[in-house]
């Protein structure tokens, strides 16, 4: 939350989607980090990105074509999951961190901190 300025209400379901699909926490974390980078770079919401990566993990690479990630439908159809993920990781590496370090990213982090304070105050 505090690193990328994304509320936990969006982070938890996104991670859960990947964890359920992969049934492997290490793989889910790797794909989750990639999802954050793709989301930050493309402007797509985190839920859409994790959904597409989840489908790709399960064998439906065409779901990734809807994200506008710069890989042709033919390459997605012919490509292996690990090769596609490696390409995406190279293409989008560090995008979430870069976005978090912008002025808007700072505002997003402030918004998350404010929401957490409100949760704490109203939970008591």
N, CA and C atoms as an extended XYZ file, in Angstrom:
372
Properties=species:S:1:pos:R:3:atomname:S:1:resname:S:1:resid:I:1 pbc="F F F"
N         0.813       -1.191        0.000 N   UNK     1
C         0.000        0.000        0.000 CA  UNK     1
C         0.851        1.247        0.000 C   UNK     1
N         1.685        1.363        0.997 N   UNK     2
C         2.453        2.592        1.135 CA  UNK     2
C         3.537        2.714        0.075 C   UNK     2
N         3.967        1.613       -0.499 N   UNK     3
C         5.020        1.673       -1.512 CA  UNK     3
C         4.506        2.185       -2.853 C   UNK     3
N         3.308        1.751       -3.244 N   UNK     4
C         2.796        2.092       -4.563 CA  UNK     4
C         1.558        2.982       -4.538 C   UNK     4
N         1.001        3.235       -3.365 N   UNK     5
C        -0.171        4.100       -3.270 CA  UNK     5
C        -1.441        3.446       -3.771 C   UNK     5
N        -1.558        2.134       -3.534 N   UNK     6
C        -2.749        1.396       -3.945 CA  UNK     6
C        -3.401        0.836       -2.682 C   UNK     6
N        -4.682        1.081       -2.519 N   UNK     7
C        -5.363        0.626       -1.309 CA  UNK     7
C        -5.423       -0.900       -1.259 C   UNK     7
N        -5.407       -1.415       -0.053 N   UNK     8
C        -5.398       -2.871        0.124 CA  UNK     8
C        -6.664       -3.534       -0.398 C   UNK     8
N        -7.740       -2.769       -0.508 N   UNK     9
C        -8.981       -3.320       -1.067 CA  UNK     9
C        -8.820       -3.713       -2.536 C   UNK     9
N        -7.826       -3.157       -3.198 N   UNK    10
C        -7.519       -3.538       -4.584 CA  UNK    10
C        -6.380       -4.559       -4.631 C   UNK    10
N        -5.456       -4.463       -3.693 N   UNK    11
C        -4.295       -5.357       -3.695 CA  UNK    11
C        -4.658       -6.795       -3.340 C   UNK    11
N        -5.453       -6.957       -2.289 N   UNK    12
C        -5.795       -8.312       -1.830 CA  UNK    12
C        -6.519       -9.146       -2.887 C   UNK    12
N        -7.588       -8.631       -3.506 N   UNK    13
C        -8.267       -9.444       -4.524 CA  UNK    13
C        -7.374       -9.740       -5.731 C   UNK    13
N        -6.528       -8.787       -6.088 N   UNK    14
C        -5.631       -9.005       -7.223 CA  UNK    14
C        -4.656      -10.142       -6.926 C   UNK    14
N        -4.072      -10.111       -5.738 N   UNK    15
C        -3.147      -11.188       -5.364 CA  UNK    15
C        -3.892      -12.515       -5.248 C   UNK    15
N        -5.073      -12.482       -4.686 N   UNK    16
C        -5.850      -13.709       -4.514 CA  UNK    16
C        -6.156      -14.363       -5.859 C   UNK    16
N        -6.492      -13.570       -6.852 N   UNK    17
C        -6.764      -14.100       -8.186 CA  UNK    17
C        -5.573      -14.902       -8.697 C   UNK    17
N        -4.389      -14.348       -8.522 N   UNK    18
C        -3.177      -15.024       -8.992 CA  UNK    18
C        -2.830      -16.231       -8.130 C   UNK    18
N        -3.038      -16.112       -6.840 N   UNK    19
C        -2.733      -17.224       -5.938 CA  UNK    19
C        -3.627      -18.425       -6.217 C   UNK    19
N        -4.891      -18.168       -6.487 N   UNK    20
C        -5.825      -19.256       -6.784 CA  UNK    20
C        -5.453      -19.923       -8.113 C   UNK    20
N        -5.092      -19.127       -9.094 N   UNK    21
C        -4.745      -19.672      -10.409 CA  UNK    21
C        -3.450      -20.478      -10.385 C   UNK    21
N        -2.440      -19.927       -9.731 N   UNK    22
C        -1.120      -20.568       -9.762 CA  UNK    22
C        -0.963      -21.651       -8.709 C   UNK    22
N        -1.677      -21.500       -7.598 N   UNK    23
C        -1.528      -22.410       -6.454 CA  UNK    23
C        -0.079      -22.490       -5.982 C   UNK    23
N         0.617      -21.368       -6.142 N   UNK    24
C         2.021      -21.295       -5.771 CA  UNK    24
C         2.304      -19.856       -5.361 C   UNK    24
N         2.655      -19.644       -4.105 N   UNK    25
C         2.813      -18.280       -3.609 CA  UNK    25
C         3.970      -17.546       -4.281 C   UNK    25
N         5.036      -18.260       -4.595 N   UNK    26
C         6.179      -17.613       -5.250 CA  UNK    26
C         5.798      -17.146       -6.660 C   UNK    26
N         5.130      -18.003       -7.411 N   UNK    27
C         4.686      -17.649       -8.760 CA  UNK    27
C         3.643      -16.536       -8.697 C   UNK    27
N         2.734      -16.617       -7.734 N   UNK    28
C         1.710      -15.584       -7.588 CA  UNK    28
C         2.351      -14.235       -7.283 C   UNK    28
N         3.352      -14.218       -6.432 N   UNK    29
C         4.029      -12.956       -6.094 CA  UNK    29
C         4.759      -12.387       -7.301 C   UNK    29
N         5.401      -13.248       -8.072 N   UNK    30
C         6.100      -12.805       -9.282 CA  UNK    30
C         5.115      -12.173      -10.266 C   UNK    30
N         3.995      -12.831      -10.488 N   UNK    31
C         2.986      -12.311      -11.405 CA  UNK    31
C         2.300      -11.063      -10.848 C   UNK    31
N         2.154      -11.007       -9.533 N   UNK    32
C         1.561       -9.831       -8.894 CA  UNK    32
C         2.447       -8.601       -9.113 C   UNK    32
N         3.745       -8.772       -8.910 N   UNK    33
C         4.675       -7.659       -9.139 CA  UNK    33
C         4.633       -7.215      -10.600 C   UNK    33
N         4.573       -8.182      -11.508 N   UNK    34
C         4.457       -7.855      -12.927 CA  UNK    34
C         3.139       -7.127      -13.197 C   UNK    34
N         2.071       -7.551      -12.553 N   UNK    35
C         0.771       -6.893      -12.707 CA  UNK    35
C         0.834       -5.428      -12.290 C   UNK    35
N         1.504       -5.165      -11.191 N   UNK    36
C         1.654       -3.781      -10.732 CA  UNK    36
C         2.388       -2.946      -11.773 C   UNK    36
N         3.450       -3.521      -12.349 N   UNK    37
C         4.222       -2.800      -13.361 CA  UNK    37
C         3.398       -2.553      -14.621 C   UNK    37
N         2.697       -3.578      -15.094 N   UNK    38
C         1.881       -3.425      -16.303 CA  UNK    38
C         0.763       -2.419      -16.065 C   UNK    38
N         0.112       -2.505      -14.929 N   UNK    39
C        -0.968       -1.585      -14.598 CA  UNK    39
C        -0.475       -0.138      -14.574 C   UNK    39
N         0.661        0.077      -13.944 N   UNK    40
C         1.221        1.426      -13.851 CA  UNK    40
C         1.618        1.958      -15.222 C   UNK    40
N         2.137        1.102      -16.065 N   UNK    41
C         2.621        1.533      -17.368 CA  UNK    41
C         1.503        1.749      -18.380 C   UNK    41
N         0.499        0.889      -18.353 N   UNK    42
C        -0.568        0.963      -19.361 CA  UNK    42
C        -1.776        1.772      -18.918 C   UNK    42
N        -1.905        1.980      -17.613 N   UNK    43
C        -3.073        2.678      -17.090 CA  UNK    43
C        -4.274        1.768      -16.894 C   UNK    43
N        -4.107        0.485      -17.174 N   UNK    44
C        -5.192       -0.485      -16.958 CA  UNK    44
C        -5.332       -0.730      -15.462 C   UNK    44
N        -6.559       -1.015      -15.023 N   UNK    45
C        -6.745       -1.260      -13.596 CA  UNK    45
C        -6.103       -2.603      -13.224 C   UNK    45
N        -5.682       -2.693      -11.982 N   UNK    46
C        -4.952       -3.857      -11.489 CA  UNK    46
C        -5.762       -5.133      -11.625 C   UNK    46
N        -7.043       -5.052      -11.414 N   UNK    47
C        -7.908       -6.221      -11.511 CA  UNK    47
C        -7.899       -6.806      -12.927 C   UNK    47
N        -7.971       -5.956      -13.933 N   UNK    48
C        -7.947       -6.422      -15.321 CA  UNK    48
C        -6.629       -7.091      -15.664 C   UNK    48
N        -5.549       -6.502      -15.193 N   UNK    49
C        -4.228       -7.050      -15.495 CA  UNK    49
C        -4.034       -8.399      -14.811 C   UNK    49
N        -4.393       -8.487      -13.531 N   UNK    50
C        -4.224       -9.769      -12.844 CA  UNK    50
C        -5.154      -10.825      -13.428 C   UNK    50
N        -6.328      -10.422      -13.847 N   UNK    51
C        -7.240      -11.367      -14.493 CA  UNK    51
C        -6.649      -11.923      -15.781 C   UNK    51
N        -6.064      -11.041      -16.587 N   UNK    52
C        -5.456      -11.478      -17.848 CA  UNK    52
C        -4.244      -12.366      -17.603 C   UNK    52
N        -3.408      -12.018      -16.635 N   UNK    53
C        -2.243      -12.857      -16.327 CA  UNK    53
C        -2.671      -14.202      -15.759 C   UNK    53
N        -3.730      -14.188      -14.976 N   UNK    54
C        -4.261      -15.428      -14.427 CA  UNK    54
C        -4.745      -16.349      -15.539 C   UNK    54
N        -5.484      -15.781      -16.499 N   UNK    55
C        -5.961      -16.560      -17.636 CA  UNK    55
C        -4.792      -17.071      -18.474 C   UNK    55
N        -3.786      -16.230      -18.650 N   UNK    56
C        -2.609      -16.644      -19.422 CA  UNK    56
C        -1.896      -17.794      -18.725 C   UNK    56
N        -1.797      -17.729      -17.412 N   UNK    57
C        -1.161      -18.820      -16.665 CA  UNK    57
C        -1.907      -20.131      -16.898 C   UNK    57
N        -3.222      -20.035      -17.020 N   UNK    58
C        -4.052      -21.217      -17.228 CA  UNK    58
C        -4.151      -21.620      -18.699 C   UNK    58
N        -3.433      -20.913      -19.580 N   UNK    59
C        -3.358      -21.313      -20.980 CA  UNK    59
C        -4.055      -20.413      -21.976 C   UNK    59
N        -4.696      -19.349      -21.527 N   UNK    60
C        -5.407      -18.439      -22.422 CA  UNK    60
C        -4.597      -17.160      -22.614 C   UNK    60
N        -3.580      -17.226      -23.466 N   UNK    61
C        -2.720      -16.064      -23.704 CA  UNK    61
C        -3.437      -14.924      -24.407 C   UNK    61
N        -4.526      -15.225      -25.106 N   UNK    62
C        -5.218      -14.169      -25.849 CA  UNK    62
C        -5.824      -13.116      -24.913 C   UNK    62
N        -6.047      -13.471      -23.669 N   UNK    63
C        -6.565      -12.484      -22.708 CA  UNK    63
C        -5.597      -11.312      -22.563 C   UNK    63
N        -4.318      -11.564      -22.779 N   UNK    64
C        -3.316      -10.505      -22.657 CA  UNK    64
C        -3.413       -9.491      -23.793 C   UNK    64
N        -3.939       -9.898      -24.937 N   UNK    65
C        -4.012       -8.987      -26.084 CA  UNK    65
C        -4.905       -7.786      -25.791 C   UNK    65
N        -5.863       -7.939      -24.908 N   UNK    66
C        -6.790       -6.854      -24.577 CA  UNK    66
C        -6.139       -5.778      -23.708 C   UNK    66
N        -4.950       -6.066      -23.203 N   UNK    67
C        -4.280       -5.102      -22.330 CA  UNK    67
C        -3.457       -4.072      -23.098 C   UNK    67
N        -3.230       -4.305      -24.375 N   UNK    68
C        -2.421       -3.370      -25.156 CA  UNK    68
C        -0.983       -3.346      -24.678 C   UNK    68
N        -0.384       -4.516      -24.581 N   UNK    69
C         0.959       -4.632      -24.008 CA  UNK    69
C         2.060       -4.740      -25.053 C   UNK    69
N         1.710       -4.598      -26.325 N   UNK    70
C         2.722       -4.580      -27.365 CA  UNK    70
C         3.160       -5.939      -27.871 C   UNK    70
N         2.388       -6.966      -27.621 N   UNK    71
C         2.688       -8.288      -28.155 CA  UNK    71
C         1.540       -8.661      -29.091 C   UNK    71
N         1.887       -9.038      -30.310 N   UNK    72
C         0.844       -9.343      -31.303 CA  UNK    72
C         0.044      -10.575      -30.902 C   UNK    72
N        -1.156      -10.651      -31.440 N   UNK    73
C        -2.011      -11.808      -31.170 CA  UNK    73
C        -1.359      -13.088      -31.659 C   UNK    73
N        -0.659      -13.016      -32.786 N   UNK    74
C         0.019      -14.201      -33.314 CA  UNK    74
C         1.112      -14.670      -32.361 C   UNK    74
N         1.885      -13.721      -31.835 N   UNK    75
C         2.938      -14.084      -30.875 CA  UNK    75
C         2.348      -14.637      -29.582 C   UNK    75
N         1.239      -14.051      -29.154 N   UNK    76
C         0.582      -14.556      -27.953 CA  UNK    76
C         0.037      -15.962      -28.171 C   UNK    76
N        -0.485      -16.211      -29.364 N   UNK    77
C        -1.047      -17.521      -29.661 CA  UNK    77
C         0.052      -18.583      -29.739 C   UNK    77
N         1.180      -18.218      -30.323 N   UNK    78
C         2.270      -19.182      -30.530 CA  UNK    78
C         3.219      -19.265      -29.341 C   UNK    78
N         3.262      -18.214      -28.532 N   UNK    79
C         4.249      -18.131      -27.463 CA  UNK    79
C         3.941      -19.008      -26.269 C   UNK    79
N         4.992      -19.374      -25.573 N   UNK    80
C         4.862      -20.110      -24.322 CA  UNK    80
C         4.749      -19.101      -23.189 C   UNK    80
N         4.033      -19.506      -22.157 N   UNK    81
C         3.765      -18.608      -21.034 CA  UNK    81
C         5.049      -18.009      -20.459 C   UNK    81
N         6.036      -18.845      -20.191 N   UNK    82
C         7.278      -18.346      -19.584 CA  UNK    82
C         7.994      -17.339      -20.475 C   UNK    82
N         7.958      -17.562      -21.790 N   UNK    83
C         8.597      -16.623      -22.717 CA  UNK    83
C         7.860      -15.289      -22.735 C   UNK    83
N         6.542      -15.355      -22.727 N   UNK    84
C         5.740      -14.135      -22.731 CA  UNK    84
C         5.955      -13.353      -21.439 C   UNK    84
N         5.978      -14.054      -20.325 N   UNK    85
C         6.198      -13.392      -19.029 CA  UNK    85
C         7.582      -12.758      -18.972 C   UNK    85
N         8.566      -13.442      -19.502 N   UNK    86
C         9.930      -12.885      -19.533 CA  UNK    86
C         9.954      -11.602      -20.361 C   UNK    86
N         9.275      -11.613      -21.501 N   UNK    87
C         9.218      -10.423      -22.348 CA  UNK    87
C         8.497       -9.284      -21.634 C   UNK    87
N         7.378       -9.584      -20.992 N   UNK    88
C         6.629       -8.567      -20.261 CA  UNK    88
C         7.436       -8.007      -19.096 C   UNK    88
N         8.137       -8.881      -18.411 N   UNK    89
C         8.957       -8.446      -17.279 CA  UNK    89
C        10.034       -7.474      -17.746 C   UNK    89
N        10.659       -7.786      -18.866 N   UNK    90
C        11.683       -6.899      -19.421 CA  UNK    90
C        11.074       -5.571      -19.864 C   UNK    90
N         9.948       -5.633      -20.529 N   UNK    91
C         9.305       -4.431      -21.062 CA  UNK    91
C         8.819       -3.489      -19.961 C   UNK    91
N         8.215       -4.043      -18.920 N   UNK    92
C         7.550       -3.202      -17.919 CA  UNK    92
C         8.299       -3.088      -16.592 C   UNK    92
N         9.497       -3.632      -16.516 N   UNK    93
C        10.258       -3.644      -15.261 CA  UNK    93
C        10.375       -2.245      -14.651 C   UNK    93
N        10.004       -2.135      -13.389 N   UNK    94
C        10.165       -0.893      -12.640 CA  UNK    94
C         9.094        0.156      -12.872 C   UNK    94
N         8.093       -0.147      -13.677 N   UNK    95
C         7.071        0.860      -13.978 CA  UNK    95
C         6.262        1.269      -12.754 C   UNK    95
N         5.944        0.310      -11.892 N   UNK    96
C         5.166        0.638      -10.690 CA  UNK    96
C         5.959        1.542       -9.758 C   UNK    96
N         7.238        1.257       -9.607 N   UNK    97
C         8.095        2.089       -8.753 CA  UNK    97
C         8.233        3.486       -9.340 C   UNK    97
N         8.453        3.552      -10.646 N   UNK    98
C         8.578        4.860      -11.303 CA  UNK    98
C         7.298        5.671      -11.145 C   UNK    98
N         6.151        5.020      -11.307 N   UNK    99
C         4.873        5.723      -11.156 CA  UNK    99
C         4.664        6.186       -9.718 C   UNK    99
N         5.091        5.367       -8.771 N   UNK   100
C         4.938        5.728       -7.355 CA  UNK   100
C         5.809        6.917       -6.978 C   UNK   100
N         6.882        7.145       -7.735 N   UNK   101
C         7.796        8.238       -7.432 CA  UNK   101
C         7.447        9.542       -8.138 C   UNK   101
N         6.326        9.563       -8.850 N   UNK   102
C         5.873       10.800       -9.486 CA  UNK   102
C         5.045       11.613       -8.487 C   UNK   102
N         4.686       12.826       -8.883 N   UNK   103
C         3.836       13.649       -8.028 CA  UNK   103
C         2.497       12.959       -7.787 C   UNK   103
N         1.903       12.413       -8.859 N   UNK   104
C         0.635       11.704       -8.705 CA  UNK   104
C         0.789       10.510       -7.784 C   UNK   104
N         1.912        9.802       -7.905 N   UNK   105
C         2.174        8.674       -7.021 CA  UNK   105
C         2.241        9.101       -5.567 C   UNK   105
N         2.840       10.256       -5.327 N   UNK   106
C         2.903       10.786       -3.959 CA  UNK   106
C         1.513       11.113       -3.441 C   UNK   106
N         0.683       11.669       -4.299 N   UNK   107
C        -0.694       11.956       -3.903 CA  UNK   107
C        -1.462       10.669       -3.613 C   UNK   107
N        -1.225        9.649       -4.428 N   UNK   108
C        -1.883        8.358       -4.204 CA  UNK   108
C        -1.462        7.758       -2.866 C   UNK   108
N        -0.169        7.841       -2.544 N   UNK   109
C         0.321        7.315       -1.256 CA  UNK   109
C        -0.291        8.089       -0.093 C   UNK   109
N        -0.422        9.390       -0.258 N   UNK   110
C        -1.054       10.213        0.773 CA  UNK   110
C        -2.514        9.810        0.945 C   UNK   110
N        -3.186        9.544       -0.164 N   UNK   111
C        -4.571        9.098       -0.105 CA  UNK   111
C        -4.724        7.772        0.616 C   UNK   111
N        -3.795        6.854        0.383 N   UNK   112
C        -3.825        5.557        1.060 CA  UNK   112
C        -3.600        5.746        2.557 C   UNK   112
N        -2.641        6.577        2.901 N   UNK   113
C        -2.358        6.829        4.318 CA  UNK   113
C        -3.581        7.437        5.000 C   UNK   113
N        -4.236        8.356        4.317 N   UNK   114
C        -5.441        8.980        4.861 CA  UNK   114
C        -6.552        7.949        5.050 C   UNK   114
N        -6.734        7.080        4.074 N   UNK   115
C        -7.765        6.038        4.175 CA  UNK   115
C        -7.463        5.092        5.337 C   UNK   115
N        -6.195        4.787        5.548 N   UNK   116
C        -5.812        3.904        6.660 CA  UNK   116
C        -6.072        4.561        8.010 C   UNK   116
N        -5.831        5.860        8.096 N   UNK   117
C        -6.109        6.577        9.331 CA  UNK   117
C        -7.614        6.556        9.614 C   UNK   117
N        -8.404        6.767        8.577 N   UNK   118
C        -9.852        6.746        8.739 CA  UNK   118
C       -10.331        5.372        9.185 C   UNK   118
N        -9.765        4.324        8.601 N   UNK   119
C       -10.132        2.967        9.007 CA  UNK   119
C        -9.820        2.734       10.474 C   UNK   119
N        -8.662        3.204       10.896 N   UNK   120
C        -8.233        3.025       12.293 CA  UNK   120
C        -9.145        3.788       13.242 C   UNK   120
N        -9.478        5.024       12.892 N   UNK   121
C       -10.318        5.851       13.760 CA  UNK   121
C       -11.738        5.294       13.871 C   UNK   121
N       -12.278        4.819       12.761 N   UNK   122
C       -13.649        4.348       12.776 CA  UNK   122
C       -13.768        2.894       13.266 C   UNK   122
N       -12.657        2.197       13.319 N   UNK   123
C       -12.683        0.815       13.819 CA  UNK   123
C       -12.722        0.791       15.348 C   UNK   123
N       -12.287        1.868       15.954 N   UNK   124
C       -12.215        1.917       17.413 CA  UNK   124
C       -13.543        2.197       18.052 C   UNK   124
